[in-house]
Amino acid sequence: MSLGRILSILLFVGILVGCAQRDTLRIGGKDFGENQILSEMIAALAEAEGIPVTRRIGLGPTRMNLEALKRGDIDLYAEYNGTGLVMLGQPALTDGDAAQERVEALYKPLGLVWGPRFGFGNTYGLLMRADTAAALGVTRVSDLVERAGDLSIGIESDFQSRPLDGFGPLTSRYGMSFALIRAVELEQRAQLYDLLLDGSLEVIEGFTTDGQIADYGLVLLEDDLGFFRAYEAAPFARADALERFPALSGVFASLAGRIDDALMQELNRRVDIDGYPPRAVARAALVEMGLLADAGTVDANEPLVLAASDIAAGGRDVNAALRAVRAAFPGRPVQLVETASPLGLIAEGRARLALAGAEEFFALDASGAPAPSGVFEAVGVVGDAVLHILALDPGVTDIRQADMVATAAEGSGSAAAADTLMRGFGLDAPVAHLGAETPEGLAAAILASGADAAVLMAPLGNPVVERLVAAGNARLLPLHGWEDGPNLVRYPYLRQMRIAARTYQGQGQPVETLASQLVLAGTGPVERDAIGDQGPGTVTLAQSLPLAADTVQSINAALPNRIDVDPSLPQAPVLAPQMPDAPAPMNPAPGVSLLSVLLLLMLLWMLWLYGRPERR
């Protein structure tokens, strides 16, 4: 075959490939969940209109997608009008309508068009944990200016490199400099939330529609200087793509104004937190909006329920437990349920796991001795539950002086701690068990109860305790005399600890008290008598199967602190200390002994042969 014919064939094949690419809609997208969801929505609706689609979703950051669109490597992707302005060196605008009009005019000469907006805006923002923000008195970005020199901040690489609305311009506008800056790649931005929640960072940059904000109770700082402008999402396409696929205009129109901030945050939560694929989430959302007939393959697993104390909700330990459980059950939605009795929900079969204090594992018998309150086992240590004894009457200086004690609802760790104190000291003061839906409500109920002391078992910085102390209606009392009797031995899961000075407002001195481990707990094996096919015997019947060993190990690997479970608590077998193998028996088997004797005799015979005198 001649060289000319070969070149002709190659040219013909190239033309065919080029035509094939022109006959398919190439959809790009950035490498984070929200943008991929939007691109998948467009792709699904385009396919429903009979348009062949090639997905390049997750292509990369803003610059990569924009350059690919200009070159014709992709036909469209979802973009934000504020970003579109910044990428042309224009200042972003606070008015979304003005921003949309401006980008449409600027990009039209480039052969690029903006579709109608989806209906939500997603701007950048600075986020903090609620307890950290409260401790530092920070609600606005300007409040960080004097404190930034002592704080660390986490950002993603795309925000770091943006020339007009990125990290450098932000710190210049506010006049602040952070002690430590940690940057991650855009596709790994979920790590910033992990670093924030485990205390490695005090501040992070995030998107205002991130599902983690509501899920973990984070504080979005007010942008009081108006640095972050309008960033409203819309389809961004090549004009020739709309000419090649006229039905694409109808796809854009069907999504116009259909996605508000709340819906986008929920869709983000399903991808970024629950672990569902963006394509499945996008298709399910389109079905719910009535834009698509078939949801395709969407994982319909029931959520795994994690029960936690209602007075500890939103705290650091609850968030750590949530993240560990989600890491151990990837792709499975995890639902947090707040309740007075977390272990009670497991016993009722309404929760798979619970965050509970060690005191909740036991009930006191008639003699005051602790006995297991159910069949539970600890599967990981999250933190500490601390005994807070609060004087509501100025004349009370010791819990033993109280005529009436208030605590949380029956079945709670606080109720168990109050009962233990009463029995341990031999007190007969009445105990009022109070319930409320919010920390504010419980604090108000305690103050209105008429009690002269209160007992709460909760992590340090608990909002109920903070409200009681900050209002000047209560003060922390030290625990005296607990170690004088057998209490430390009788209740080994309650150990002595000290609340450091200035942990709470107006607390000038350290306060002696007790604490217990705050653990993730699941169902343990249940032993019951039963009749089997081999006659009477004891078999193990599980109300809810204990967690598998590898799941327990995954939970512990995801927890911020690797601490052994208190030996007084029942724990998953994989966490129990492993005993060394027993030494080999001194007396071997009879066959081995006989062989050893024969070998010894043979050795002696050979020595005799070697040493005997020669015969002449």
PAPADREN-695163 format. One line per field, with one value per residue (C-alpha): residue number from 1; x, y, z. Coordinates in nm, 2 decimals, always signed. Example, Ala and Ser with C-alpha at 12.3 -4.5 7.8 and 13.67 -1.06 7.14 Angstrom:
# residues 2
tike	(1,2)
x	(+1.23,+1.37)
y	(-0.45,-0.11)
z	(+0.78,+0.71)
//
This chain:
# residues 616
tike	(1,2,3,4,5,6,7,8,9,10,11,12,13,14,15,16,17,18,19,20,21,22,23,24,25,26,27,28,29,30,31,32,33,34,35,36,37,38,39,40,41,42,43,44,45,46,47,48,49,50,51,52,53,54,55,56,57,58,59,60,61,62,63,64,65,66,67,68,69,70,71,72,73,74,75,76,77,78,79,80,81,82,83,84,85,86,87,88,89,90,91,92,93,94,95,96,97,98,99,100,101,102,103,104,105,106,107,108,109,110,111,112,113,114,115,116,117,118,119,120,121,122,123,124,125,126,127,128,129,130,131,132,133,134,135,136,137,138,139,140,141,142,143,144,145,146,147,148,149,150,151,152,153,154,155,156,157,158,159,160,161,162,163,164,165,166,167,168,169,170,171,172,173,174,175,176,177,178,179,180,181,182,183,184,185,186,187,188,189,190,191,192,193,194,195,196,197,198,199,200,201,202,203,204,205,206,207,208,209,210,211,212,213,214,215,216,217,218,219,220,221,222,223,224,225,226,227,228,229,230,231,232,233,234,235,236,237,238,239,240,241,242,243,244,245,246,247,248,249,250,251,252,253,254,255,256,257,258,259,260,261,262,263,264,265,266,267,268,269,270,271,272,273,274,275,276,277,278,279,280,281,282,283,284,285,286,287,288,289,290,291,292,293,294,295,296,297,298,299,300,301,302,303,304,305,306,307,308,309,310,311,312,313,314,315,316,317,318,319,320,321,322,323,324,325,326,327,328,329,330,331,332,333,334,335,336,337,338,339,340,341,342,343,344,345,346,347,348,349,350,351,352,353,354,355,356,357,358,359,360,361,362,363,364,365,366,367,368,369,370,371,372,373,374,375,376,377,378,379,380,381,382,383,384,385,386,387,388,389,390,391,392,393,394,395,396,397,398,399,400,401,402,403,404,405,406,407,408,409,410,411,412,413,414,415,416,417,418,419,420,421,422,423,424,425,426,427,428,429,430,431,432,433,434,435,436,437,438,439,440,441,442,443,444,445,446,447,448,449,450,451,452,453,454,455,456,457,458,459,460,461,462,463,464,465,466,467,468,469,470,471,472,473,474,475,476,477,478,479,480,481,482,483,484,485,486,487,488,489,490,491,492,493,494,495,496,497,498,499,500,501,502,503,504,505,506,507,508,509,510,511,512,513,514,515,516,517,518,519,520,521,522,523,524,525,526,527,528,529,530,531,532,533,534,535,536,537,538,539,540,541,542,543,544,545,546,547,548,549,550,551,552,553,554,555,556,557,558,559,560,561,562,563,564,565,566,567,568,569,570,571,572,573,574,575,576,577,578,579,580,581,582,583,584,585,586,587,588,589,590,591,592,593,594,595,596,597,598,599,600,601,602,603,604,605,606,607,608,609,610,611,612,613,614,615,616)
x	(+0.00,+0.14,+0.22,-0.03,-0.31,-0.21,-0.22,-0.56,-0.70,-0.57,-0.72,-1.05,-1.05,-0.96,-1.25,-1.49,-1.36,-1.41,-1.76,-1.84,-1.72,-1.93,-2.24,-2.21,-2.27,-1.95,-2.03,-1.75,-1.76,-1.55,-1.41,-1.64,-1.98,-2.22,-2.08,-2.09,-2.46,-2.55,-2.36,-2.52,-2.87,-2.80,-2.66,-2.96,-3.22,-3.02,-3.02,-3.39,-3.43,-3.23,-2.91,-2.60,-2.38,-2.01,-1.93,-1.62,-1.77,-1.50,-1.26,-1.08,-1.09,-1.24,-0.94,-0.93,-1.30,-1.30,-1.00,-1.15,-1.48,-1.29,-1.09,-1.40,-1.28,-1.61,-1.95,-2.08,-2.04,-2.21,-2.05,-2.11,-2.16,-1.94,-1.66,-1.72,-1.66,-1.34,-1.20,-1.21,-1.04,-1.37,-1.48,-1.77,-2.10,-2.33,-2.64,-2.70,-2.91,-2.64,-2.38,-2.57,-2.63,-2.26,-2.12,-2.37,-2.24,-1.87,-1.87,-2.09,-1.81,-1.61,-1.89,-1.99,-2.34,-2.49,-2.82,-3.08,-2.98,-3.07,-3.21,-2.95,-2.64,-2.33,-2.06,-1.75,-1.76,-1.55,-1.66,-1.59,-1.71,-1.98,-1.79,-1.47,-1.66,-1.85,-1.53,-1.35,-1.66,-1.65,-1.95,-1.81,-1.50,-1.38,-1.38,-1.09,-0.86,-0.71,-0.71,-0.59,-0.23,-0.30,-0.53,-0.49,-0.71,-0.78,-0.85,-0.87,-0.63,-0.88,-0.97,-0.60,-0.52,-0.82,-0.68,-0.96,-1.19,-0.95,-0.76,-0.50,-0.75,-0.97,-0.69,-0.58,-0.94,-0.98,-0.62,-0.55,-0.28,-0.32,-0.05,-0.09,-0.25,-0.32,-0.43,-0.58,-0.67,-1.02,-1.13,-1.02,-1.19,-1.41,-1.09,-1.11,-1.43,-1.26,-0.96,-1.20,-1.41,-1.12,-0.96,-0.66,-0.79,-0.99,-1.12,-1.19,-1.31,-1.63,-1.92,-2.24,-2.45,-2.22,-2.43,-2.18,-2.27,-2.62,-2.52,-2.24,-2.39,-2.11,-2.11,-2.09,-1.92,-2.09,-1.90,-1.94,-1.73,-1.91,-1.61,-1.78,-2.01,-2.29,-2.20,-2.52,-2.50,-2.61,-2.53,-2.23,-2.20,-2.06,-2.30,-2.23,-2.35,-2.69,-2.70,-2.60,-2.85,-3.16,-3.33,-3.05,-3.23,-3.53,-3.31,-3.17,-3.52,-3.65,-3.39,-3.43,-3.52,-3.59,-3.31,-3.31,-3.04,-3.21,-3.24,-2.89,-2.76,-2.96,-2.83,-2.47,-2.52,-2.63,-2.31,-2.05,-2.17,-2.39,-2.15,-2.40,-2.27,-2.35,-2.52,-2.76,-2.84,-2.90,-3.14,-3.33,-3.37,-3.50,-3.76,-3.87,-3.90,-4.11,-3.85,-3.74,-3.96,-3.71,-3.47,-3.23,-3.02,-3.05,-2.94,-3.25,-3.08,-3.26,-3.05,-2.84,-2.96,-2.71,-2.87,-2.71,-2.81,-3.03,-2.84,-2.51,-2.64,-2.42,-2.11,-1.77,-1.81,-2.13,-1.97,-1.67,-1.90,-2.10,-1.79,-1.65,-1.98,-2.00,-1.65,-1.73,-2.05,-1.95,-2.25,-2.50,-2.69,-2.64,-2.92,-2.86,-3.15,-3.15,-3.30,-3.28,-3.18,-2.95,-2.91,-3.28,-3.32,-3.09,-3.28,-3.60,-3.45,-3.48,-3.10,-2.80,-2.55,-2.55,-2.32,-2.34,-2.16,-2.02,-2.27,-2.56,-2.44,-2.55,-2.86,-2.83,-2.99,-3.16,-2.83,-2.69,-2.46,-2.43,-2.56,-2.56,-2.87,-2.89,-2.69,-2.46,-2.09,-1.86,-1.71,-1.50,-1.40,-1.51,-1.44,-1.55,-1.88,-1.81,-2.02,-2.14,-2.28,-2.45,-2.56,-2.89,-2.92,-2.65,-2.65,-2.56,-2.19,-2.20,-2.43,-2.50,-2.67,-2.93,-3.30,-3.39,-3.19,-3.28,-3.14,-3.23,-3.50,-3.52,-3.28,-3.03,-2.67,-2.74,-3.02,-2.79,-2.52,-2.76,-2.89,-2.53,-2.45,-2.76,-2.69,-2.32,-2.36,-2.68,-2.89,-3.27,-3.33,-3.60,-3.47,-3.67,-3.62,-3.68,-3.70,-3.69,-3.64,-3.36,-3.07,-3.24,-3.56,-3.38,-3.19,-3.52,-3.69,-3.40,-3.43,-3.81,-3.80,-3.75,-3.44,-3.14,-2.89,-2.86,-2.66,-2.57,-2.35,-2.22,-1.90,-1.71,-1.86,-2.21,-2.46,-2.70,-2.43,-2.30,-2.65,-2.70,-2.36,-2.36,-2.69,-2.55,-2.82,-2.58,-2.22,-2.01,-1.96,-1.67,-1.74,-1.61,-1.60,-1.66,-1.32,-1.38,-1.59,-1.59,-1.74,-1.43,-1.42,-1.80,-1.84,-1.51,-1.65,-1.67,-1.31,-1.18,-1.11,-1.08,-1.26,-0.98,-1.03,-1.21,-1.37,-1.70,-1.78,-1.69,-1.52,-1.20,-1.07,-1.04,-1.33,-1.29,-1.55,-1.59,-1.59,-1.67,-1.58,-1.82,-1.83,-2.00,-2.20,-2.38,-2.57,-2.38,-2.46,-2.77,-2.75,-3.08,-3.19,-3.33,-3.42,-3.22,-3.25,-2.99,-3.19,-3.18,-2.89,-2.78,-2.77,-2.69,-2.98,-2.92,-3.19,-2.96,-2.63,-2.32,-2.10,-1.85,-1.48,-1.37,-1.65,-1.54,-1.18,-1.30,-1.48,-1.18,-0.95,-1.18,-1.20,-0.97,-0.84,-0.72,-0.80,-0.87,-1.22,-1.25,-1.21,-1.52,-1.73,-1.83,-1.66,-1.64,-1.41,-1.18,-1.10,-1.03,-0.66,-0.52,-0.36,-0.03,-0.03,+0.02,+0.36,+0.40,+0.34,+0.65,+0.54,+0.52,+0.30,+0.40,+0.51,+0.74,+0.89,+0.96,+1.12,+1.34,+1.46,+1.54,+1.74,+1.93,+2.02,+2.14,+2.36,+2.51,+2.57,+2.75,+2.97,+3.05,+3.15,+3.37,+3.55,+3.59,+3.94,+4.05,+4.09,+4.41)
y	(+0.00,+0.34,+0.61,+0.84,+0.59,+0.54,+0.91,+0.94,+0.66,+0.83,+1.16,+1.00,+0.83,+1.16,+1.33,+1.05,+1.09,+1.47,+1.43,+1.17,+1.42,+1.69,+1.47,+1.42,+1.67,+1.69,+1.80,+1.91,+2.00,+2.10,+1.85,+1.90,+1.76,+2.05,+2.13,+1.76,+1.73,+2.03,+1.89,+1.54,+1.71,+1.87,+1.54,+1.33,+1.58,+1.60,+1.22,+1.22,+1.45,+1.21,+1.40,+1.17,+1.28,+1.23,+1.30,+1.48,+1.57,+1.63,+1.76,+1.99,+2.34,+2.66,+2.75,+2.40,+2.39,+2.74,+2.68,+2.35,+2.53,+2.80,+2.54,+2.33,+2.03,+2.04,+2.20,+2.32,+2.30,+2.46,+2.79,+3.08,+3.43,+3.59,+3.35,+3.43,+3.80,+3.73,+3.51,+3.80,+4.03,+4.21,+4.28,+4.06,+4.23,+4.21,+4.22,+3.88,+4.02,+4.28,+4.01,+3.79,+4.07,+4.16,+3.81,+3.75,+4.06,+3.99,+3.63,+3.67,+3.79,+3.48,+3.25,+3.15,+3.19,+3.17,+2.98,+3.09,+3.06,+2.75,+2.96,+2.95,+3.14,+2.98,+3.21,+3.16,+3.20,+3.15,+2.88,+2.80,+2.54,+2.68,+2.63,+2.79,+3.09,+3.13,+3.10,+3.37,+3.59,+3.57,+3.63,+3.84,+3.81,+4.14,+3.98,+3.76,+4.05,+4.08,+3.70,+3.57,+3.58,+3.30,+3.10,+2.84,+2.85,+2.58,+2.67,+2.48,+2.54,+2.70,+2.97,+3.02,+3.10,+3.32,+3.67,+3.90,+3.71,+3.45,+3.42,+3.68,+3.96,+3.85,+3.89,+4.22,+4.36,+4.27,+4.34,+4.01,+3.75,+3.39,+3.20,+2.89,+2.84,+2.48,+2.43,+2.12,+2.03,+2.12,+1.76,+1.70,+2.00,+1.77,+1.72,+2.08,+1.99,+1.70,+1.92,+2.18,+1.94,+1.75,+2.08,+2.09,+2.41,+2.70,+2.85,+2.71,+2.85,+2.68,+2.72,+2.86,+2.57,+2.30,+2.03,+2.01,+2.35,+2.25,+1.89,+1.98,+2.30,+2.52,+2.90,+3.09,+3.42,+3.74,+3.90,+4.24,+4.42,+4.26,+4.10,+3.79,+3.88,+3.72,+3.37,+3.24,+2.91,+2.87,+2.65,+2.79,+2.67,+2.72,+2.90,+2.64,+2.36,+2.52,+2.53,+2.17,+2.06,+2.29,+2.09,+2.20,+2.54,+2.35,+2.16,+2.48,+2.63,+2.33,+2.39,+2.77,+2.88,+2.52,+2.48,+2.70,+2.73,+2.48,+2.21,+2.25,+2.22,+1.90,+1.75,+1.85,+1.67,+1.35,+1.35,+1.50,+1.34,+1.04,+0.93,+0.89,+0.93,+1.27,+1.10,+0.91,+1.22,+1.43,+1.18,+1.13,+1.51,+1.54,+1.28,+1.46,+1.78,+1.60,+1.65,+1.29,+0.98,+0.72,+0.77,+0.51,+0.33,+0.51,+0.34,+0.31,+0.19,+0.28,+0.53,+0.40,+0.57,+0.71,+0.81,+1.08,+1.28,+1.57,+1.80,+1.72,+1.77,+1.98,+1.94,+1.84,+1.48,+1.43,+1.55,+1.32,+1.03,+1.11,+1.13,+0.80,+0.62,+0.76,+0.65,+0.30,+0.28,+0.45,+0.52,+0.45,+0.76,+0.81,+0.99,+1.15,+1.12,+1.33,+1.16,+1.16,+0.79,+0.69,+0.33,+0.30,+0.35,+0.07,-0.15,-0.07,-0.15,+0.21,+0.29,+0.09,+0.29,+0.53,+0.79,+0.73,+0.79,+0.49,+0.55,+0.48,+0.11,+0.05,+0.05,+0.05,-0.24,-0.22,-0.21,+0.07,-0.16,-0.11,-0.39,-0.39,-0.20,-0.40,-0.59,-0.33,-0.31,-0.02,+0.00,+0.32,+0.60,+0.95,+1.17,+1.24,+1.30,+1.53,+1.56,+1.92,+1.99,+2.33,+2.53,+2.71,+2.84,+3.08,+2.90,+2.56,+2.48,+2.10,+1.87,+1.69,+2.01,+2.02,+1.96,+1.90,+1.82,+1.88,+1.67,+1.57,+1.32,+0.96,+0.72,+1.00,+1.00,+1.29,+1.10,+0.80,+1.03,+1.20,+0.86,+0.74,+1.05,+1.01,+0.64,+0.68,+0.95,+0.79,+1.10,+1.10,+1.44,+1.42,+1.44,+1.62,+1.47,+1.74,+1.72,+1.99,+2.00,+2.26,+2.35,+2.68,+2.50,+2.26,+2.55,+2.73,+2.42,+2.37,+2.73,+2.70,+2.36,+2.50,+2.28,+2.42,+2.21,+2.05,+1.76,+1.73,+1.48,+1.63,+1.71,+2.03,+2.34,+2.20,+2.47,+2.40,+2.45,+2.76,+2.92,+2.85,+2.99,+3.28,+3.41,+3.42,+3.18,+2.89,+2.82,+2.51,+2.31,+2.09,+1.73,+1.66,+1.33,+1.09,+0.92,+0.88,+0.57,+0.27,+0.48,+0.48,+0.10,+0.05,+0.28,+0.23,+0.39,+0.73,+0.85,+1.17,+1.47,+1.84,+2.11,+2.37,+2.73,+2.96,+2.67,+2.85,+3.21,+3.34,+3.02,+3.15,+2.82,+2.46,+2.24,+1.88,+1.64,+1.31,+1.20,+0.89,+0.78,+0.89,+0.60,+0.47,+0.17,-0.10,-0.42,-0.70,-1.07,-1.19,-1.52,-1.70,-2.05,-2.23,-2.57,-2.67,-2.97,-3.15,-3.09,-2.82,-2.59,-2.23,-2.05,-1.69,-1.50,-1.14,-0.88,-0.68,-0.83,-0.68,-0.49,-0.69,-0.67,-0.48,-0.23,-0.17,-0.12,+0.12,+0.33,+0.35,+0.44,+0.74,+0.87,+1.16,+1.00,+0.64,+0.55,+0.21,+0.14,+0.16,-0.20,-0.17,-0.15,-0.44,-0.39,-0.54,-0.85,-0.70,-0.42,-0.64,-0.69,-0.99,-1.25,-1.40,-1.75,-2.02,-2.17,-2.51,-2.81,-2.95,-3.31,-3.38,-3.63,-4.01,-4.05,-3.75,-3.88,-4.22,-4.07,-3.85,-4.16,-4.35,-4.05,-4.03,-4.41,-4.38,-4.09,-4.28,-4.59,-4.37,-4.22,-4.58,-4.68,-4.38,-4.43,-4.81,-4.96,-5.12,-5.50,-5.64)
z	(+0.00,-0.10,+0.15,-0.01,+0.04,+0.40,+0.46,+0.29,+0.52,+0.83,+0.72,+0.66,+1.00,+1.16,+0.99,+1.11,+1.47,+1.45,+1.32,+1.59,+1.85,+1.70,+1.71,+2.09,+2.36,+2.58,+2.93,+3.17,+3.53,+3.82,+4.07,+4.37,+4.45,+4.38,+4.04,+3.94,+4.06,+3.83,+3.53,+3.59,+3.59,+3.25,+3.12,+3.23,+3.08,+2.76,+2.73,+2.80,+2.49,+2.28,+2.28,+2.29,+2.58,+2.66,+3.03,+3.13,+3.46,+3.73,+3.47,+3.71,+3.86,+3.71,+3.48,+3.33,+3.25,+3.11,+2.88,+2.77,+2.68,+2.48,+2.29,+2.21,+2.41,+2.60,+2.51,+2.85,+3.22,+3.53,+3.63,+3.87,+3.73,+3.99,+3.89,+3.53,+3.60,+3.80,+3.53,+3.29,+3.55,+3.63,+3.99,+4.11,+4.18,+4.48,+4.26,+4.10,+3.81,+3.73,+3.74,+3.51,+3.26,+3.27,+3.21,+2.92,+2.75,+2.81,+2.70,+2.39,+2.16,+2.26,+2.13,+2.49,+2.63,+2.97,+3.03,+3.28,+3.64,+3.85,+4.13,+4.41,+4.50,+4.64,+4.76,+4.97,+5.34,+5.65,+5.90,+6.26,+6.51,+6.73,+7.05,+6.92,+6.78,+7.11,+7.32,+7.11,+7.07,+6.69,+6.48,+6.19,+5.97,+6.12,+6.46,+6.34,+6.26,+6.61,+6.67,+6.33,+6.44,+6.69,+6.46,+6.18,+5.87,+5.60,+5.24,+4.91,+4.62,+4.38,+4.64,+4.71,+4.34,+4.26,+4.17,+4.27,+4.51,+4.66,+4.99,+4.92,+4.83,+5.13,+5.39,+5.23,+5.24,+5.60,+5.70,+5.88,+5.88,+6.01,+6.20,+5.99,+5.64,+5.53,+5.16,+5.01,+4.65,+4.54,+4.52,+4.88,+5.03,+5.25,+5.45,+5.57,+5.76,+5.93,+6.03,+6.16,+6.36,+6.52,+6.63,+6.39,+6.24,+6.39,+6.07,+5.72,+5.39,+5.26,+5.03,+5.17,+5.03,+5.18,+5.36,+5.64,+5.78,+5.91,+5.97,+6.21,+6.35,+6.22,+6.23,+5.90,+5.99,+5.86,+5.57,+5.73,+5.46,+5.18,+5.02,+4.89,+4.60,+4.40,+4.27,+4.11,+3.92,+3.56,+3.25,+3.06,+2.70,+2.36,+2.12,+1.85,+2.09,+2.11,+1.73,+1.70,+1.97,+1.96,+2.23,+2.47,+2.52,+2.65,+2.90,+3.03,+3.06,+3.25,+3.53,+3.55,+3.90,+4.02,+4.27,+4.58,+4.85,+5.08,+4.81,+4.69,+5.05,+5.09,+4.76,+4.86,+5.20,+5.02,+4.81,+5.05,+5.38,+5.29,+5.01,+4.73,+4.37,+4.21,+3.92,+4.15,+4.35,+4.04,+3.89,+4.21,+4.24,+3.88,+3.95,+4.27,+4.06,+3.80,+3.53,+3.48,+3.48,+3.60,+3.89,+3.76,+4.02,+4.35,+4.67,+4.88,+5.20,+5.52,+5.72,+6.00,+6.32,+6.57,+6.90,+7.11,+7.42,+7.34,+7.58,+7.40,+7.04,+6.81,+7.03,+6.92,+7.04,+6.86,+6.54,+6.59,+6.64,+6.33,+6.11,+6.25,+6.18,+5.83,+5.76,+5.88,+5.67,+5.34,+5.11,+5.39,+5.51,+5.88,+6.08,+6.41,+6.65,+6.97,+7.28,+7.65,+7.66,+7.37,+7.48,+7.53,+7.15,+7.08,+7.33,+7.14,+6.81,+6.69,+6.67,+6.56,+6.76,+7.05,+7.19,+7.57,+7.89,+8.08,+8.36,+8.12,+8.09,+8.45,+8.67,+9.05,+9.24,+9.58,+9.76,+9.53,+9.35,+8.97,+8.74,+8.36,+8.23,+7.91,+7.66,+7.51,+7.42,+7.37,+7.02,+7.05,+7.28,+7.17,+7.47,+7.83,+8.00,+8.30,+8.61,+8.66,+9.01,+9.01,+9.31,+9.23,+9.59,+9.71,+10.05,+9.91,+9.90,+9.88,+9.70,+10.04,+10.16,+9.88,+9.98,+9.61,+9.31,+8.94,+8.66,+8.30,+8.20,+8.31,+8.13,+8.06,+8.17,+8.39,+8.57,+8.62,+8.76,+9.00,+9.12,+9.17,+9.38,+9.59,+9.66,+9.70,+9.97,+10.12,+10.05,+10.03,+9.87,+9.60,+9.24,+8.97,+8.62,+8.36,+7.98,+7.72,+7.34,+7.35,+7.58,+7.65,+7.74,+7.98,+8.15,+8.20,+8.33,+8.59,+8.71,+8.74,+8.92,+9.27,+9.32,+9.50,+9.31,+8.97,+8.83,+8.47,+8.30,+7.98,+7.79,+7.89,+7.74,+7.75,+7.64,+7.92,+8.18,+8.00,+8.00,+8.37,+8.47,+8.23,+8.36,+8.71,+8.84,+8.91,+9.01,+8.98,+9.30,+9.37,+9.48,+9.83,+10.02,+9.73,+9.79,+10.16,+10.13,+9.88,+9.60,+9.38,+9.39,+9.38,+9.08,+8.89,+8.57,+8.75,+8.79,+8.95,+8.73,+8.75,+8.55,+8.47,+8.58,+8.33,+8.15,+8.22,+8.27,+8.61,+8.72,+8.87,+9.03,+8.92,+9.03,+9.15,+9.01,+8.83,+8.47,+8.26,+7.91,+7.64,+7.40,+7.09,+7.19,+7.00,+7.08,+7.24,+7.21,+7.40,+7.59,+7.62,+7.71,+7.41,+7.28,+6.97,+6.75,+6.97,+7.29,+7.56,+7.55,+7.56,+7.22,+7.14,+6.99,+6.88,+6.90,+6.67,+6.56,+6.72,+6.48,+6.28,+6.39,+6.08,+6.12,+6.48,+6.36,+6.09,+6.35,+6.58,+6.29,+6.21,+6.57,+6.66,+6.98,+7.00,+7.37,+7.51,+7.64,+8.02,+8.15,+8.36,+8.04,+7.82,+7.49,+7.15,+7.15,+6.89,+7.13,+7.43,+7.53,+7.34,+7.57,+7.45,+7.31,+7.58,+7.58,+7.41,+7.65,+7.82,+7.76,+7.39,+7.22,+7.27,+6.91,+6.93,+7.26,+7.10,+6.80,+7.03,+7.22,+6.90,+6.77,+7.10,+7.09,+6.73,+6.83,+7.12,+6.89,+6.64,+6.91,+7.03,+6.68,+6.64,+6.97,+7.00,+6.98,+6.65,+6.63,+6.50)
//
